[in-house]
Amino acid sequence: MHELGIARDLFDIVLQKSKENNLKKVTKISIKLGEAAGIETDFLKHSFIDHIIPGSIAAGCEFEIIVERVKVKCKKCSKEFSSKDMKMNCPSCDGTDIEIISGNNIYVASIEGE
């Protein structure tokens, strides 16, 4: 379960940003998770809620995971589209040389606190 390690790394960012902004308490953490990031949403949420947040500056905070859809770009025609709009090729030019431009990362989207 590599989600626990990822959650720890993300929480280190939360702690660092909290310190930089003189927060005494974190009231909300929002994580943006790309659907192609290869991370199991439920395991990540469990890691935060049951293992990392309790007893910390964020104890009792609201926690959310925002799923980011995969967006791709055709290298042949430069058309951008959602992965749900394609099968194995570009729906515009039928090209097969595509690149993922979003939806494959995970990061701290926002932190709220006092």
BAKE-225589 format. One record per residue (C-alpha): residue number from 1; residue in three letters; chain; z, x, y. Coordinates in nm, 3 decimals. Each point is the difference from the previous one (the first is absolute). Layout:
N
<site><seq>NUM</seq><type>ALA</type><mol>A</mol><zz>Z</zz><xx>X</xx><yy>Y</yy></site>
...
//
This chain:
114
<site><seq>1</seq><type>MET</type><mol>A</mol><zz>0.000</zz><xx>0.000</xx><yy>0.000</yy></site>
<site><seq>2</seq><type>HIS</type><mol>A</mol><zz>-0.129</zz><xx>0.213</xx><yy>0.288</yy></site>
<site><seq>3</seq><type>GLU</type><mol>A</mol><zz>0.068</zz><xx>-0.288</xx><yy>0.240</yy></site>
<site><seq>4</seq><type>LEU</type><mol>A</mol><zz>0.363</zz><xx>0.113</xx><yy>0.039</yy></site>
<site><seq>5</seq><type>GLY</type><mol>A</mol><zz>-0.110</zz><xx>0.343</xx><yy>0.122</yy></site>
<site><seq>6</seq><type>ILE</type><mol>A</mol><zz>-0.250</zz><xx>-0.157</xx><yy>0.238</yy></site>
<site><seq>7</seq><type>ALA</type><mol>A</mol><zz>0.268</zz><xx>-0.237</xx><yy>0.129</yy></site>
<site><seq>8</seq><type>ARG</type><mol>A</mol><zz>0.232</zz><xx>0.295</xx><yy>0.064</yy></site>
<site><seq>9</seq><type>ASP</type><mol>A</mol><zz>-0.271</zz><xx>0.181</xx><yy>0.195</yy></site>
<site><seq>10</seq><type>LEU</type><mol>A</mol><zz>-0.072</zz><xx>-0.310</xx><yy>0.208</yy></site>
<site><seq>11</seq><type>PHE</type><mol>A</mol><zz>0.370</zz><xx>-0.055</xx><yy>0.064</yy></site>
<site><seq>12</seq><type>ASP</type><mol>A</mol><zz>0.031</zz><xx>0.359</xx><yy>0.123</yy></site>
<site><seq>13</seq><type>ILE</type><mol>A</mol><zz>-0.257</zz><xx>-0.095</xx><yy>0.264</yy></site>
<site><seq>14</seq><type>VAL</type><mol>A</mol><zz>0.204</zz><xx>-0.311</xx><yy>0.087</yy></site>
<site><seq>15</seq><type>LEU</type><mol>A</mol><zz>0.311</zz><xx>0.217</xx><yy>0.042</yy></site>
<site><seq>16</seq><type>GLN</type><mol>A</mol><zz>-0.185</zz><xx>0.258</xx><yy>0.209</yy></site>
<site><seq>17</seq><type>LYS</type><mol>A</mol><zz>-0.148</zz><xx>-0.263</xx><yy>0.233</yy></site>
<site><seq>18</seq><type>SER</type><mol>A</mol><zz>0.335</zz><xx>-0.178</xx><yy>0.025</yy></site>
<site><seq>19</seq><type>LYS</type><mol>A</mol><zz>0.165</zz><xx>0.322</xx><yy>0.111</yy></site>
<site><seq>20</seq><type>GLU</type><mol>A</mol><zz>-0.278</zz><xx>0.075</xx><yy>0.251</yy></site>
<site><seq>21</seq><type>ASN</type><mol>A</mol><zz>0.048</zz><xx>-0.346</xx><yy>0.151</yy></site>
<site><seq>22</seq><type>ASN</type><mol>A</mol><zz>0.383</zz><xx>0.007</xx><yy>-0.010</yy></site>
<site><seq>23</seq><type>LEU</type><mol>A</mol><zz>0.023</zz><xx>-0.298</xx><yy>-0.235</yy></site>
<site><seq>24</seq><type>LYS</type><mol>A</mol><zz>0.344</zz><xx>-0.064</xx><yy>-0.147</yy></site>
<site><seq>25</seq><type>LYS</type><mol>A</mol><zz>-0.124</zz><xx>-0.274</xx><yy>-0.231</yy></site>
<site><seq>26</seq><type>VAL</type><mol>A</mol><zz>-0.342</zz><xx>-0.079</xx><yy>-0.146</yy></site>
<site><seq>27</seq><type>THR</type><mol>A</mol><zz>-0.057</zz><xx>-0.377</xx><yy>-0.012</yy></site>
<site><seq>28</seq><type>LYS</type><mol>A</mol><zz>-0.356</zz><xx>-0.011</xx><yy>-0.135</yy></site>
<site><seq>29</seq><type>ILE</type><mol>A</mol><zz>-0.233</zz><xx>0.231</xx><yy>-0.190</yy></site>
<site><seq>30</seq><type>SER</type><mol>A</mol><zz>-0.369</zz><xx>-0.079</xx><yy>-0.045</yy></site>
<site><seq>31</seq><type>ILE</type><mol>A</mol><zz>-0.206</zz><xx>0.201</xx><yy>-0.245</yy></site>
<site><seq>32</seq><type>LYS</type><mol>A</mol><zz>-0.381</zz><xx>-0.020</xx><yy>-0.006</yy></site>
<site><seq>33</seq><type>LEU</type><mol>A</mol><zz>-0.131</zz><xx>0.040</xx><yy>-0.355</yy></site>
<site><seq>34</seq><type>GLY</type><mol>A</mol><zz>-0.370</zz><xx>0.032</xx><yy>-0.072</yy></site>
<site><seq>35</seq><type>GLU</type><mol>A</mol><zz>-0.109</zz><xx>-0.197</xx><yy>-0.303</yy></site>
<site><seq>36</seq><type>ALA</type><mol>A</mol><zz>-0.181</zz><xx>0.310</xx><yy>-0.129</yy></site>
<site><seq>37</seq><type>ALA</type><mol>A</mol><zz>0.298</zz><xx>0.233</xx><yy>0.048</yy></site>
<site><seq>38</seq><type>GLY</type><mol>A</mol><zz>0.093</zz><xx>-0.016</xx><yy>-0.368</yy></site>
<site><seq>39</seq><type>ILE</type><mol>A</mol><zz>0.356</zz><xx>-0.110</xx><yy>0.072</yy></site>
<site><seq>40</seq><type>GLU</type><mol>A</mol><zz>0.165</zz><xx>-0.298</xx><yy>-0.169</yy></site>
<site><seq>41</seq><type>THR</type><mol>A</mol><zz>0.129</zz><xx>-0.230</xx><yy>0.276</yy></site>
<site><seq>42</seq><type>ASP</type><mol>A</mol><zz>0.291</zz><xx>-0.144</xx><yy>-0.199</yy></site>
<site><seq>43</seq><type>PHE</type><mol>A</mol><zz>0.125</zz><xx>0.345</xx><yy>-0.109</yy></site>
<site><seq>44</seq><type>LEU</type><mol>A</mol><zz>-0.021</zz><xx>0.128</xx><yy>0.357</yy></site>
<site><seq>45</seq><type>LYS</type><mol>A</mol><zz>0.191</zz><xx>-0.300</xx><yy>0.133</yy></site>
<site><seq>46</seq><type>HIS</type><mol>A</mol><zz>0.263</zz><xx>0.038</xx><yy>-0.275</yy></site>
<site><seq>47</seq><type>SER</type><mol>A</mol><zz>0.039</zz><xx>0.369</xx><yy>0.082</yy></site>
<site><seq>48</seq><type>PHE</type><mol>A</mol><zz>0.071</zz><xx>-0.076</xx><yy>0.364</yy></site>
<site><seq>49</seq><type>ILE</type><mol>A</mol><zz>0.219</zz><xx>-0.307</xx><yy>-0.041</yy></site>
<site><seq>50</seq><type>ASP</type><mol>A</mol><zz>0.206</zz><xx>0.109</xx><yy>-0.299</yy></site>
<site><seq>51</seq><type>HIS</type><mol>A</mol><zz>0.015</zz><xx>0.378</xx><yy>0.026</yy></site>
<site><seq>52</seq><type>ILE</type><mol>A</mol><zz>-0.065</zz><xx>0.126</xx><yy>0.353</yy></site>
<site><seq>53</seq><type>ILE</type><mol>A</mol><zz>0.101</zz><xx>-0.254</xx><yy>0.263</yy></site>
<site><seq>54</seq><type>PRO</type><mol>A</mol><zz>0.354</zz><xx>-0.088</xx><yy>-0.126</yy></site>
<site><seq>55</seq><type>GLY</type><mol>A</mol><zz>0.264</zz><xx>0.212</xx><yy>0.170</yy></site>
<site><seq>56</seq><type>SER</type><mol>A</mol><zz>-0.244</zz><xx>0.137</xx><yy>0.256</yy></site>
<site><seq>57</seq><type>ILE</type><mol>A</mol><zz>-0.067</zz><xx>-0.057</xx><yy>0.369</yy></site>
<site><seq>58</seq><type>ALA</type><mol>A</mol><zz>-0.238</zz><xx>-0.274</xx><yy>-0.118</yy></site>
<site><seq>59</seq><type>ALA</type><mol>A</mol><zz>0.247</zz><xx>-0.190</xx><yy>-0.220</yy></site>
<site><seq>60</seq><type>GLY</type><mol>A</mol><zz>-0.072</zz><xx>-0.373</xx><yy>0.026</yy></site>
<site><seq>61</seq><type>CYS</type><mol>A</mol><zz>-0.327</zz><xx>0.050</xx><yy>0.184</yy></site>
<site><seq>62</seq><type>GLU</type><mol>A</mol><zz>-0.307</zz><xx>-0.217</xx><yy>-0.039</yy></site>
<site><seq>63</seq><type>PHE</type><mol>A</mol><zz>-0.254</zz><xx>0.181</xx><yy>-0.215</yy></site>
<site><seq>64</seq><type>GLU</type><mol>A</mol><zz>-0.367</zz><xx>-0.084</xx><yy>-0.029</yy></site>
<site><seq>65</seq><type>ILE</type><mol>A</mol><zz>-0.308</zz><xx>0.141</xx><yy>-0.164</yy></site>
<site><seq>66</seq><type>ILE</type><mol>A</mol><zz>-0.329</zz><xx>-0.082</xx><yy>0.169</yy></site>
<site><seq>67</seq><type>VAL</type><mol>A</mol><zz>-0.295</zz><xx>0.034</xx><yy>-0.237</yy></site>
<site><seq>68</seq><type>GLU</type><mol>A</mol><zz>-0.306</zz><xx>0.152</xx><yy>0.162</yy></site>
<site><seq>69</seq><type>ARG</type><mol>A</mol><zz>-0.335</zz><xx>-0.104</xx><yy>-0.145</yy></site>
<site><seq>70</seq><type>VAL</type><mol>A</mol><zz>-0.247</zz><xx>0.266</xx><yy>-0.099</yy></site>
<site><seq>71</seq><type>LYS</type><mol>A</mol><zz>-0.280</zz><xx>0.053</xx><yy>0.250</yy></site>
<site><seq>72</seq><type>VAL</type><mol>A</mol><zz>-0.304</zz><xx>0.207</xx><yy>-0.090</yy></site>
<site><seq>73</seq><type>LYS</type><mol>A</mol><zz>-0.303</zz><xx>0.141</xx><yy>0.179</yy></site>
<site><seq>74</seq><type>CYS</type><mol>A</mol><zz>-0.347</zz><xx>0.053</xx><yy>-0.139</yy></site>
<site><seq>75</seq><type>LYS</type><mol>A</mol><zz>-0.118</zz><xx>0.354</xx><yy>0.067</yy></site>
<site><seq>76</seq><type>LYS</type><mol>A</mol><zz>-0.363</zz><xx>-0.115</xx><yy>-0.015</yy></site>
<site><seq>77</seq><type>CYS</type><mol>A</mol><zz>-0.003</zz><xx>-0.281</xx><yy>0.257</yy></site>
<site><seq>78</seq><type>SER</type><mol>A</mol><zz>0.346</zz><xx>0.048</xx><yy>0.165</yy></site>
<site><seq>79</seq><type>LYS</type><mol>A</mol><zz>0.093</zz><xx>-0.364</xx><yy>-0.069</yy></site>
<site><seq>80</seq><type>GLU</type><mol>A</mol><zz>0.377</zz><xx>-0.057</xx><yy>-0.033</yy></site>
<site><seq>81</seq><type>PHE</type><mol>A</mol><zz>0.131</zz><xx>-0.268</xx><yy>-0.230</yy></site>
<site><seq>82</seq><type>SER</type><mol>A</mol><zz>0.294</zz><xx>-0.109</xx><yy>-0.209</yy></site>
<site><seq>83</seq><type>SER</type><mol>A</mol><zz>0.010</zz><xx>0.111</xx><yy>-0.359</yy></site>
<site><seq>84</seq><type>LYS</type><mol>A</mol><zz>0.007</zz><xx>-0.367</xx><yy>-0.104</yy></site>
<site><seq>85</seq><type>ASP</type><mol>A</mol><zz>-0.353</zz><xx>-0.035</xx><yy>0.144</yy></site>
<site><seq>86</seq><type>MET</type><mol>A</mol><zz>-0.149</zz><xx>0.259</xx><yy>-0.232</yy></site>
<site><seq>87</seq><type>LYS</type><mol>A</mol><zz>-0.050</zz><xx>0.045</xx><yy>-0.369</yy></site>
<site><seq>88</seq><type>MET</type><mol>A</mol><zz>-0.116</zz><xx>0.358</xx><yy>-0.063</yy></site>
<site><seq>89</seq><type>ASN</type><mol>A</mol><zz>-0.226</zz><xx>0.035</xx><yy>0.301</yy></site>
<site><seq>90</seq><type>CYS</type><mol>A</mol><zz>-0.040</zz><xx>-0.084</xx><yy>0.368</yy></site>
<site><seq>91</seq><type>PRO</type><mol>A</mol><zz>-0.067</zz><xx>-0.371</xx><yy>0.056</yy></site>
<site><seq>92</seq><type>SER</type><mol>A</mol><zz>-0.223</zz><xx>0.090</xx><yy>0.297</yy></site>
<site><seq>93</seq><type>CYS</type><mol>A</mol><zz>-0.235</zz><xx>0.272</xx><yy>-0.131</yy></site>
<site><seq>94</seq><type>ASP</type><mol>A</mol><zz>0.091</zz><xx>0.021</xx><yy>-0.368</yy></site>
<site><seq>95</seq><type>GLY</type><mol>A</mol><zz>0.108</zz><xx>0.364</xx><yy>0.050</yy></site>
<site><seq>96</seq><type>THR</type><mol>A</mol><zz>0.253</zz><xx>0.151</xx><yy>-0.238</yy></site>
<site><seq>97</seq><type>ASP</type><mol>A</mol><zz>0.135</zz><xx>0.284</xx><yy>0.218</yy></site>
<site><seq>98</seq><type>ILE</type><mol>A</mol><zz>0.307</zz><xx>-0.157</xx><yy>0.158</yy></site>
<site><seq>99</seq><type>GLU</type><mol>A</mol><zz>0.330</zz><xx>0.133</xx><yy>0.132</yy></site>
<site><seq>100</seq><type>ILE</type><mol>A</mol><zz>0.341</zz><xx>-0.164</xx><yy>0.039</yy></site>
<site><seq>101</seq><type>ILE</type><mol>A</mol><zz>0.095</zz><xx>-0.005</xx><yy>0.369</yy></site>
<site><seq>102</seq><type>SER</type><mol>A</mol><zz>0.327</zz><xx>-0.193</xx><yy>-0.027</yy></site>
<site><seq>103</seq><type>GLY</type><mol>A</mol><zz>0.229</zz><xx>-0.159</xx><yy>-0.255</yy></site>
<site><seq>104</seq><type>ASN</type><mol>A</mol><zz>0.077</zz><xx>0.308</xx><yy>-0.206</yy></site>
<site><seq>105</seq><type>ASN</type><mol>A</mol><zz>0.309</zz><xx>0.130</xx><yy>0.182</yy></site>
<site><seq>106</seq><type>ILE</type><mol>A</mol><zz>0.365</zz><xx>-0.086</xx><yy>0.040</yy></site>
<site><seq>107</seq><type>TYR</type><mol>A</mol><zz>0.202</zz><xx>0.051</xx><yy>0.318</yy></site>
<site><seq>108</seq><type>VAL</type><mol>A</mol><zz>0.287</zz><xx>-0.130</xx><yy>0.213</yy></site>
<site><seq>109</seq><type>ALA</type><mol>A</mol><zz>-0.164</zz><xx>-0.264</xx><yy>0.219</yy></site>
<site><seq>110</seq><type>SER</type><mol>A</mol><zz>0.305</zz><xx>-0.076</xx><yy>0.216</yy></site>
<site><seq>111</seq><type>ILE</type><mol>A</mol><zz>0.376</zz><xx>0.033</xx><yy>0.031</yy></site>
<site><seq>112</seq><type>GLU</type><mol>A</mol><zz>0.228</zz><xx>-0.225</xx><yy>0.200</yy></site>
<site><seq>113</seq><type>GLY</type><mol>A</mol><zz>0.361</zz><xx>0.065</xx><yy>0.083</yy></site>
<site><seq>114</seq><type>GLU</type><mol>A</mol><zz>0.285</zz><xx>0.016</xx><yy>0.246</yy></site>
//
